[in-house]
Amino acid sequence: MGISKSLEEYIKTMYILQSQKGDIRVTDIANKMQCTKASVNKSIKLLAENNLVNYEVYGKIEITEEGYKTARKVLEAHDILYLFLTEILEINHEEANIEAENMKKSMNDHTLNKLAKYTQSTLGMQELKCDFDINNEKCIDCGRRIKSVHFTKRKGRIQNE
């Protein structure tokens, strides 16, 4: 059973905050997402019901292993869309970041997988041979690897530098 796009954003934000600060606090989540503490608490309760976080009222918020997988999946979706927008459509980085955020909220996994494969093919990344699937944990690092590759346009084709 999947969770809503809204809850995906909460788990992603918690993952980022934990990476940056170590601890996750309701106040920090509310500030980062520009929402109320009540909204955060309601979402944390739903995330806990889905075994994505462990949380006791006024206690520590801990992301479960399943929660980590979900957060990485959400970040990966953003990376794929961002790469497509910047490297293929040549949209500036700031606008692409905003657009990728908006697009991933409405895109299903099937469409995202097709876009990922198209992007890999267009950018000449067939050598990864990972058969990308947004739900496949072994492919989580592909987006990160491809962002580190620099591409240039030569003779109307994008090739590795």
C-alpha positions as CSV (number, residue, x, y, z in Angstrom):
1,M,0.0,0.0,0.0
2,G,1.4,3.3,-1.0
3,I,1.2,6.6,0.8
4,S,0.0,10.0,-0.5
5,K,2.3,12.4,-2.2
6,S,1.8,14.7,0.8
7,L,3.2,12.1,3.1
8,E,6.0,11.4,0.7
9,E,7.0,15.0,1.1
10,Y,7.0,14.7,4.9
11,I,9.2,11.6,4.9
12,K,11.6,13.3,2.4
13,T,11.8,16.4,4.6
14,M,12.5,14.3,7.7
15,Y,15.2,12.4,5.8
16,I,16.9,15.7,4.7
17,L,16.6,17.2,8.2
18,Q,18.1,14.0,9.7
19,S,21.0,14.2,7.2
20,Q,21.6,17.9,8.0
21,K,21.0,18.0,11.8
22,G,21.0,14.4,13.1
23,D,17.7,14.8,15.1
24,I,14.3,15.3,13.7
25,R,12.0,17.7,15.5
26,V,8.4,18.6,14.8
27,T,9.3,22.3,14.9
28,D,12.0,21.9,12.3
29,I,9.7,19.9,10.0
30,A,7.0,22.6,10.3
31,N,9.5,25.4,9.6
32,K,11.0,23.6,6.6
33,M,7.6,22.7,5.1
34,Q,6.0,26.0,6.1
35,C,3.1,24.3,7.8
36,T,1.7,24.0,11.3
37,K,2.9,21.7,14.1
38,A,-0.5,20.2,14.2
39,S,-0.2,19.2,10.5
40,V,3.2,17.7,11.1
41,N,1.9,15.7,14.1
42,K,-1.0,14.4,12.1
43,S,1.3,13.3,9.2
44,I,3.8,11.7,11.6
45,K,1.0,9.6,13.1
46,L,0.0,8.5,9.5
47,L,3.7,7.7,8.7
48,A,4.0,5.7,11.9
49,E,0.8,3.7,11.0
50,N,2.6,2.9,7.7
51,N,5.7,1.8,9.5
52,L,7.8,4.6,8.0
53,V,8.7,6.3,11.3
54,N,8.8,5.4,15.0
55,Y,7.4,8.2,17.2
56,E,6.1,8.7,20.7
57,V,4.4,12.0,21.5
58,Y,7.0,14.5,22.6
59,G,9.6,11.8,21.9
60,K,12.2,11.2,19.3
61,I,11.2,10.8,15.6
62,E,13.1,7.9,14.0
63,I,12.9,6.9,10.4
64,T,12.5,3.2,9.8
65,E,14.4,1.3,7.1
66,E,11.2,1.3,5.0
67,G,11.0,5.1,5.6
68,Y,14.5,5.5,4.4
69,K,13.7,3.6,1.2
70,T,10.6,5.7,0.6
71,A,12.5,9.0,1.2
72,R,15.3,7.9,-1.2
73,K,12.7,7.0,-3.8
74,V,11.2,10.4,-3.6
75,L,14.6,12.1,-3.9
76,E,15.5,9.8,-6.8
77,A,12.3,10.8,-8.6
78,H,13.2,14.5,-8.2
79,D,16.7,13.8,-9.6
80,I,15.4,12.0,-12.7
81,L,13.0,14.8,-13.5
82,Y,15.7,17.5,-12.7
83,L,18.2,15.7,-15.0
84,F,15.6,15.5,-17.8
85,L,14.7,19.2,-17.5
86,T,18.3,20.5,-17.3
87,E,20.2,18.2,-19.6
88,I,17.6,17.4,-22.3
89,L,15.2,20.3,-22.2
90,E,18.0,22.8,-21.1
91,I,15.8,24.5,-18.6
92,N,17.8,26.7,-16.1
93,H,18.6,25.0,-12.8
94,E,16.4,27.1,-10.6
95,E,13.3,26.7,-12.7
96,A,14.1,23.0,-13.3
97,N,14.3,22.4,-9.5
98,I,10.8,24.0,-9.0
99,E,9.3,22.1,-12.0
100,A,10.8,18.8,-11.0
101,E,9.2,19.2,-7.5
102,N,5.8,20.0,-9.0
103,M,6.0,17.2,-11.6
104,K,6.9,14.4,-9.3
105,K,3.9,15.1,-7.2
106,S,1.6,14.2,-10.0
107,M,3.6,11.5,-11.8
108,N,3.1,7.8,-11.2
109,D,6.0,5.3,-11.0
110,H,5.3,3.7,-14.4
111,T,5.6,7.1,-16.2
112,L,8.6,8.0,-14.1
113,N,10.4,4.7,-15.0
114,K,9.7,5.4,-18.7
115,L,11.1,8.9,-18.4
116,A,14.2,7.6,-16.6
117,K,14.9,5.1,-19.3
118,Y,14.4,7.7,-22.0
119,T,16.7,10.1,-20.2
120,Q,19.4,7.5,-19.8
121,S,19.2,6.5,-23.5
122,T,19.2,10.1,-24.7
123,L,22.2,11.0,-22.6
124,G,24.1,8.0,-23.7
125,M,24.0,6.2,-20.4
126,Q,23.2,2.7,-21.6
127,E,26.4,1.5,-20.1
128,L,24.8,1.6,-16.7
129,K,22.6,-1.3,-17.8
130,C,20.6,-1.1,-14.5
131,D,17.2,-1.5,-16.1
132,F,16.1,1.4,-13.8
133,D,12.9,1.0,-11.8
134,I,12.0,3.6,-9.2
135,N,10.9,0.8,-6.8
136,N,14.1,-1.2,-7.2
137,E,16.5,-0.5,-4.4
138,K,19.6,-1.6,-6.3
139,C,19.2,1.3,-8.7
140,I,18.9,4.1,-6.1
141,D,22.5,5.3,-6.8
142,C,22.1,5.6,-10.6
143,G,20.6,9.1,-10.4
144,R,23.4,10.2,-8.2
145,R,26.1,8.7,-10.5
146,I,24.6,10.3,-13.6
147,K,24.4,13.7,-12.1
148,S,28.2,13.6,-11.6
149,V,28.8,12.9,-15.3
150,H,29.2,16.1,-17.4
151,F,27.6,16.3,-20.7
152,T,28.2,18.6,-23.7
153,K,26.4,19.0,-26.9
154,R,28.5,18.0,-29.9
155,K,27.1,17.7,-33.4
156,G,23.6,17.8,-32.2
157,R,24.0,14.9,-29.8
158,I,24.8,14.8,-26.1
159,Q,27.9,12.9,-25.3
160,N,30.1,12.3,-22.3
161,E,33.0,14.7,-21.9
